[in-house]
């Protein structure tokens, strides 16, 4: 039996994440989430939750509905279980942890992103296909495109009940309630009767184009499930998280002489306090070296200018060029990580 060790995340999602999740709120910001009562961008946890949803996408049918449970999402995200209150009972997750999942899904579904514009990016071209020329075909599309996003990260969110229970969307008004805290959007749930056994979700199609092969895509990045162990150990270290996904996105194992100031802007970190931000990045690299993500790194002042240069080498275990690293054999009797638990 095998289980996946990595999962693909659309590069468009990784590209807009620094602006979308816990970015500084300024008038010049390209993104303006709109929701009554929301005075800041989406919280960092919503980003980790989004990547957890990517891990549940069917690689053979990326556009299919994601069917999961809060329990499965907590397990994927490496949350710790509480000891059983009584002998004979299994460990479980806390109500606060379940509430965190529910609130995060609520925000991803109901928060309206008013505008994100990125690019121009090169249009995807299958291997062996020649570059299109306007001279050859006046109707052909250009070889670059602008990524424009306006809408919601999740395009659907629905509770699923046992077969003998009427779905919430088909139930009388007095038997259901809108559980969305945002006051915007509709997440209907039955007031009485059996609990939901599943939740069904779909990501906006623009955030899965790298998985579906749509021409307007910039590919995907393989993310190891072990990123959630790093999140668990350092849950509030934003520079670390930003740097981690930046390193995973790089296609080379080593990068040299990168401009540190440009990197800070790319990661949407604080550009006003350069000394502190540099210190934060150095500390983040120390952690990534300790956890085995990078083999080595170097940050030094350039002798001929006032610029600070960065070089690093990813460890072989975190250099996701070889797809064979995606699967490992499970010991006999161990359950696959991909199998849903069916609980809510």
N, C-alpha and C positions, 0 to 999 in steps of 0.2 A: 504494500500500500504506500502511496506517496502523498505528500502535502506540499502546497506552495510555500516557498520561502520569501517570495517577492510578489508584488502586484503592480500593474502599470497605472500611472496617473497621467492624465492629459497635460501636456506642457502649457496649454493655455491657462489652466487652473493654477499651475505653479507660477506662471508669469504674472498673473494679476493678484496673487495672494498677498504680497507685501502691501498693496494698495487697499485691498478689501478687508483684511483682518487686522484689527488693532493698529491701523495706521494713524499718524498724527492728523488731526482734523484742521485743515486750513482751507481758506477760500480758493486757493489755487490748485487744490487737490483735484485730480482727474475723476475721482469717484465720489459720489454723494449718495450714500444709502438713505432712503427715505422711509420713515416709519413713524407714526405718531408716538411721541415720547422717546424716540431713539435719538440720543444726542452724541453718539459715537459710532464708529464703524463696528462691524461684527467682532465679537470677542475671539481671542486666540483659540479657545476650545472648539469653536465652530469650524475652524480650519482643520484641526485634527479629526473631527467628526467627518468632514467632507472626504478626507483621504480614506477613512474607514469605509465609507460608502463605495469608493472606487475599488477597494479590495474585494467587494462583494459582486462586482460586475461580472457577468458571464463573458469570458474572453471570446467565446464563439458567437455570442449575440449581445454586443455591448449596449444596444439600444433597448434591450428587454427591461421590463420592470424589475427593480431590486426588491426582493422579499426577504425580510429579516426580522429581528426582535431587538428590543433594547438590551436584553441580556447578551445576545451575540455581539453587539457593538461594544459593550463594556469589556467582554472577553478579548476581542480583537485589540482594543486599546489598552490592554494590560492593566486594567483596574484591579485593585486588591479586593478579595472577598472577605467578608466578616465571618468569624467563627459562628457555628450553629448555636442558637440560644438554648436548645434542648438536646439531650443525647439522642442519637439516631437520626437527627436532621442534618441536611447538607449545608455547607457554607453558602452564603448568599451575598448579593450586593446590597448596599444601603439604599434607603429611599432617596437620599440626597443624590446619589450617583445616578439613579434612574431619572430623577428630576433634571439633572444636568443634560442627559441625553435628550429628553423630551423638549427641553427649552432650546437646545441647539438645533434640533430638527425644525422646531417652530420658526426660529429665526431664518434658517436657510430657505424655508418655504415661503414665508410671508414678507420678508424684507425685500423691498423693491430697489434694485440697483439702478440708479438713473443713468449713469454713463461711465463706461470704461472704454477707452480707445488705446489700442496698442499697435505697434508695427511701424512701417511696413515689414511684413514677413514674407519670406519666399514661399510661393505656393508649392504644395507637395507634388513631386513628380515621381512616379514609380521607376524603379531601377531599369535602365535601358531605354527609357522614353526620352526622345530628344526635346530640347527646349523649343517651345512654340514661338513662332515668329509672326508678327502682324502682317508681314509681307506675304507669307505663305497663306495665311487665313485671317481675313479682316475681322471675322467674328470670334476669333480665339480670345480667351481671357488673358490678361497680363500675367506675368510670372511672379508678381507680388500681390499681396492683399492686406487690407487693414482689418484688424480684429475689432469689431464693435460689439459691446455687450450692454444690453439694457433689459432688465427683467428680474427674474428670480433664479437663484442657484438650483433649487428644486422646482420642477414644473408640476409635480403631483405628490400628494401625501395622503394616504388612505389607510384606515384600520380595517383589518380582515377578521371576520368572526367565523365561528363554526358553521358548517353547511346548513344546520337547522335554525340559524338565527338570521333574521332580516338585516341586511347591511344598513349601516347608519344613514347612508345617502337615500335609502328607500323607506326609511322609517318615518312615522308621523312626527311632526315638529315637537310635540310635547314629550317624546321619548328620547330625544337627542339634545346634545349641547355642543356649542362651539368652544373647544378647549384652548384655542389659540390665545395666548396672553397678550399678543401684540395689539389686538383690537383691529387688525387688518387681516384679510384672508379668512379662510374657513377650513377648520380641521374638526370635522364632526365625529362625535363619539356617543355611543348609547349610554343613557343615564343608569339603566338597570340591566340585569341579565348577565350572561357570561362575558368574561373579559375577552378582549381581542387576542387572537392567537398569532397574528402576524401584523407587520406594517409593510405597506407597499409604497415605494418611492421611485421617482424617475428624475435624473439629472437633466438640466437643460441641454438640448442637443448640441449647442455650440461648445459645451464643455466635455464632449465625448468624441469630437471629430477626429482626434488623433487615434482613437480606438476603432472608429467605424471606417476610417479611410477616406473621409470627405476631403476633396481637393484643398479646401481652405483649412489646413491644419499644420502644426509645427511639431507633430510627433508626440511621443510619450516618453516617460522616464520610469524605469523600474525602481520601485521603492521596497526595501527590505522591511518585513514586519518588525524587525528589531528597532526601527525608529521609535516605536511606542515604548520600548524599554528606556530609551533616552528621555522621552517625554515624561515618563513616570519618575525618573530620577531627578529631572530638572524641569518641573512643570511650568515655572514662571520665567525661564531664561529665554527671552525673546531673541536677543542676538544669536544665541546658540541655535535656536530652531531655524532662524532665517539662514544662517551660515550652513547648517546641515543640509537643507534642501538645495541650496545653491551648489554645494559640492556634489551632491547626487546628480544634479542636472548636467554637470560638465561631462562632455563625452570623452575627454582625455583623462588618463590616469594622473598626469602631472600638469600643472600650470605654473608658469614662471613670470616674474616681473609684472604682475597685475597691479594696476593703480588702486590703492586702498580707498582713496576718496571716492572714486567712481563706484567701487563696490558698495560703499556705505550708502550711496544714493540709490543704487539698484535694489538693495535690501530694505530701503525705506527706514533706515535707522536715523538717529539724531545727528544731523550734520552741523549743528551749532556748537556742540561740545566735543570737538575733535579728539581731545586727549582722553576723555572718558570713553568715547566710542572705540577708540583704538585699543584701550585697555580691555574693554568688554570683548572685542574680537580676539585679542590675545588669550584671554581666559577661556573663551569658547573653543579656540583651537586646542588649548591644553586639555579640555574635557574630551574633545573629539579624538585626540591622540590617545588619551587614557582609555576611551571606550573602543578603540581599534578602528575608527572610521578613517583616520589619516595616519600615514606612517611618519610623516615629517612635515614641518612648515617653517617658514622664515619670514619675518616682517622686519624690514630695514629701511633706513632713510637712503634715498638715492644721492650719491655724492655730487652729481652735477646739477641738481635741482632741489626744490623744496618738497618734492613728491615722496610718498612712502610707498614702497613696493612690497608685494605679497607673492610668495611662492609656496606651493604645497604639493604633496603626493598622496593620493588616496591609497588605502590598503587594498590588497588583492581581494579580500573578502567583501569589500564594499565597492569594488569596481565592477559594475553590472554590465559588462560587455558580452559576457558569455551566458546565453540563455539556459545552458545546462545547469547553471547554479540556481535556477528557479524551482527545482524540485529536489526533495530528498526522500529517502525511504523511511517510513515510519516503523517502529517496533511493532511486532504482532500485538493486536488488541488495542492499539492506540487510535483514538478517533481523529479523523481528518479535521484540520482547522477550518475547512470550507463547509463542513456540515452544520446547518442551522440547528439550534436547539429547540425551536418551536415554542419558546416561552415568551411571556410579555410581562 
